[in-house]
Amino acid sequence: MEKTKYIWQNGNIVDWDNATTHVLSHGLHYGSGVYEGIRVYQGSHNSAIFCLDNHIERLYNSAKALDFNIPYSLNEMIQSVKSIVELNGLKEGYIRPLVYSGYNQLGISAKNNPIEVIIACWPWPKYHAQNSLDVKLSNYIRIHPKSTKVDAKISGHYVNSLIASLEIKNTHYHEVLLLDSNGNISESSSSNIFLIKDQVLYTPKLGTILPGITRDIVISLAKDIGYKVVEGDLLVTDLLNCDEAFFTGTAVEIMSIRSLDDKLIGIENNYPITDIIKDKYLDIVRGRNPQYQKYLTTVYPLNITDLSFSQYQIDRRDVTF
């Protein structure tokens, strides 16, 4: 990971290496945290954060699942995300807001812990190096909707993804696909999935998946282009017999699926509809589609020597210029 200089931590700006937490923080022991992944893109004239409001709104909705009271307003969080990107001069990369239960008490239901909040950002040009992915069907199912709140982006949920991903360690596979408890396709370790058959897009319905923000954008985009989109139950046989398939997510963006368990999907290296959607998506995030400008929050990377301290809450003890 390529570091930037500063991290926003509990309302202060601190040096990257000084953004620490106590080893007995509740979130570290029990996964009691919620987070978002957000991207900032460089366009032809400026940089812009994609779907910032949507991501922060989902962060607050996820926090409700853990009965967290985030000590900042939604608008303060939105402005703080923008500020840390500007302060680091990050023109393109990834943003990680994280809210977690801090240090005071241990025990599963400890209620008197402070709510800690950080926002970090760094360059992260591409999640997968490949142009299409070889996928393995996981032996693990995605977390059951009656065991947790599956539509919340809770840190502890991703142990499910981690365990599944360990199945492909040191193999030729690039990603895993998890089913739900009924044997229907759910999602990958970190992405939603779409199938294309006879020019119709299919994607798993809500209920056992994370309601992806990129997923929502792709559904809207596909309909705007003129494709029909169906949300419903999908079987592995549907994936194996489809014409194209792809993953969507903030980190992966739009990523073609080449094979499942070494069975080729569609025609190798031929993803015409996926490529159309991918190109249109990149036009949106880079500000080349006026119809979707509402999803872009412009940022202005700063030179630190020109910084007005009145613009930010900064802990000057931790910042070296």
Secondary structure, DSSP 8 states (H G I E B T S, - for coil): ----SEEEETTEEEEGGG----TT-HHHHH--EEE--EEEEE-SS-EEEETHHHHHHHHHHHHHHTT---SS-HHHHHHHHHHHHHHTT-SSEEEEEEEEE-SS--STT-----EEEEEEEE----S-SSSEEEEEEEEEE---TTTS-TTS-BGGGHHHHHHHHGGGTTSS--EEEEE-TTS-EEEESS-EEEEEETTEEEEE-TTSS---HHHHHHHHHHHHHT-EEEEE---HHHHHTSSEEEEEETTTEEEEEEEETTEE-SSTT--HHHHHHHHHHHHHHTT--GGGGGGEEEE----GGG--GGGS---TTS---
